[in-house]
Amino acid sequence: MNVADLLLEIKKGSTAAQKLLFNMLADKMLTLCGRYVKNRQDAEEIMLDGFLKFFNNISSFNYQNDAALFGFIKKIMINECLMFLRKKNVFTIVSETAIEEVPFPESALDNLSAAEIYALIVQLPVGYRTVFNLSVIEGMEHKEIAGLLGISTGTSKSQLSKAKSLLQKLITQKGIVYARQGSK
């Protein structure tokens, strides 16, 4: 069954069709939610809330193509993540203390897998991680990020710069550790 037909069945109230769509997208959406919140249980809860919101409002969604559907659900998930962070009062912008510039040897990435880099992103402070995800992963402009988070454009830019610096430092440290382990 193609996605357009699946959505028609969902609009008619088919729970089997809902389950099929959920199973098609759940892993990607859980990964997305996990980039914003560290705790897997919280990420799962947010993802379920996002799907529930989508299914409850499916009548207002007009299918154009698979990419538009994915983008629409992705946007719901991101908004659910941001609402969760606001409710938990864990979204804090890290202070303006300068992060030291770290030389970043390109070879630092050679020893790290995508999963390890993802794990390093999750270690960033919530404010850094959120702005980093919205800018680098989701491709949003600083003006849009500022509006979503209730911060200034300058703060968004600053948080991204600091997130990148800290991530470079974490990657370099992790890469050096692996290089040392490999040379033993």
Beta strands, then each sheet from edge to edge (+ up, - down):
end
